[in-house]
Amino acid sequence: MMMQKYIAPYLDAALARVGVELSGEVAFGVPRQEGHGHLSTNVAMMYAKGLGKQPRVFAQELVDALGTVPMVSAIEIAGPGFINITFDNSVYHAMLRDMDAMGDSIGRSTVGSGKSVNVEYVSANPTGPLHAGHGRNCAVGDTIANLFAWNGYAVTREYYFNNAGNQMSKLAESIYARVQHRLGASDYPFPEDGYHGEYIHEIADNIVAQHRSNVEGAAEDEARAFCKKQGELWCFGSIKRTLSALNIHHDEYFNEDSLYHDGKVTATIADLRERGLVYEQDGATWFALTQLGQQQDKVIVKSTGEPTYRLPDIAYHRDKLQRGFDIVVDIFGADHIATIADVLAGVRALGYDTDNVKTVIHQMVTFVENGEIVKFSKRSGKSFTLDELIDEVGADVVRFFFVMRAVGTHLEFDLGLAKEEGDKNPVFYLQYAHARICSILRKAAERDLRVSHDADLSVLTHPREIELIGLISRMQSSIERACENLEPHTVAEYLRDVAAAYHNFYHDCRILGSEPHLEAARLVLADVTRRAMRNGLLLLGVGTPESM
């Protein structure tokens, strides 16, 4: 909260004068009720008991010790001992001056400096193109990674995948069957639960055209293995191209299969067994979760010898914590909610602190067009891919729509709204605000007017000007809270507020052609707003057009 820096030093000094030794920074908040000032603090209530005083009495002592403070027009005591502070307009002019001096750093923070975070997201297995439903995980995960980066953390963006297992076997069988059909074995059975998408035909065509010798006449196991590898390469290439179209790039690609090759799964189950948390029953290996406070034990290795998701997930999270990250963030769909508690219980049982493992569970997405639900299924071939969605509405809309609602709520993606080019479309609304400012600055430049960093800002007294300055001054704290709470949608909401405040300012406060001193000051405010809007849009992964 930018405004607090103009009162905090005076309050710290007043606390010292009344004998308080601070144990940390004084906390400020924005009063909920209008007329209760711009900032409020409960510092008197926090320290009064230790001094053997009534909070309101101690609050009055603090107010008396504060005396007259520059830019503060009133200090009042409310309720059980809150101190409410009201500033005069000069504080807004000081904040605007400071924000102008920040250049392109408006909204950035250093609260995470020296700390590292691993954000794992997307993590789709390479069995086909990303379908439209994957989009929410992609956009939410990348925006959360951006939030950490904007707050000064060292961020590792990680993609976890498995190129083994039953799904990959089905992919191999599906491709192999299509290859056999092209080689003349038209009656070769297609797997009942195989993948039917058009991409299977494309992969098969490529194998027959360029790698015929690897499948024709080869042993069936070898040919299937080749088909599997070609399928994996094609699918991963498709996934990476789609992510690139959304400006999403990962630093690490972690293969689940490496956990087995490197002995980490074996070590995990051995360590759990050593702690008396693993037992055999009905031919399967069980994890004694009831000993760890969970409701029931779970199978971690089936009677077939195939591990369930919990075992490699425990080994994977153990590996991440061993890599020394201060924070580990997992972005999961709602279908993972049943396993999270079990996995974290296993990691804790192995002696690791999971307090800094944060899980974000996003709910499912429904796509609606003309009032009807659009369905898709990767295996049936009725696939609505993420590529098709990007082609339909554009990458900016895709990224914004997937983060504009709280992740814990169901998201209805309105394709009709997404295609609109007007104020009803929230992306258009924000980008238009940015483009409108750029247009004004261009027109000013054509008249040889430049943004003057020495402009007299005291002439900005209109309520619309004060409202806009106040909103922009809260950008850094808004982004810090969004990062701390892992709530990227709050950034989208904040930007809508800024855009609305700017449109109101633009409507009520003439910029170009106003009195010279006022024109110069309003150009500064417009340019600071432009930079704030630009940074907010970039944080969300959305483009910043300068004309529309």
Protein Blocks (a to p, Z undefined) as FASTA:
>chain_A
ZZlmmmmmmmmmmmmmnopacfbdcdddddfbghiajbdcfklmmmmmmnopafklmmmm
mmmmnmpaehiabdcdehjlpacddddfklmmmmmmmmmmnommgoiacklgoiacddde
hjiacfbccdfklmmmmmmmmmmmmmmmmnopacdddddddfedjklmmmmmmmmmmmmm
mnopambccdfklcfbfklmmmmmmmmmmmmmmmgopafklmmmmmmmmmmmmmmmmmmm
mmmmnopacfbdcdfklmmmnommmmmmmmmmmnopacceehiacddfklnopabdcdfb
dfkopacfklmmmmmmmmmmmnopabdcddddfklmmmmmmmmmmmmmnopafklpccdd
dddddddeehiacdddfknopaccfklmmmmnojklmmmmmmmpcfkbccdddfklmmpc
cfklmklmmmmmmmmmmmmmmmmmmnopacdfkbcfklpmbfklmmmmmmmmmmmmmmmm
mmmnopaklmmmmmmmmmmmmmmmmmmmcfehpafklmmmmmmmmmmmmmmmmmmmmmno
pacdfbZZ
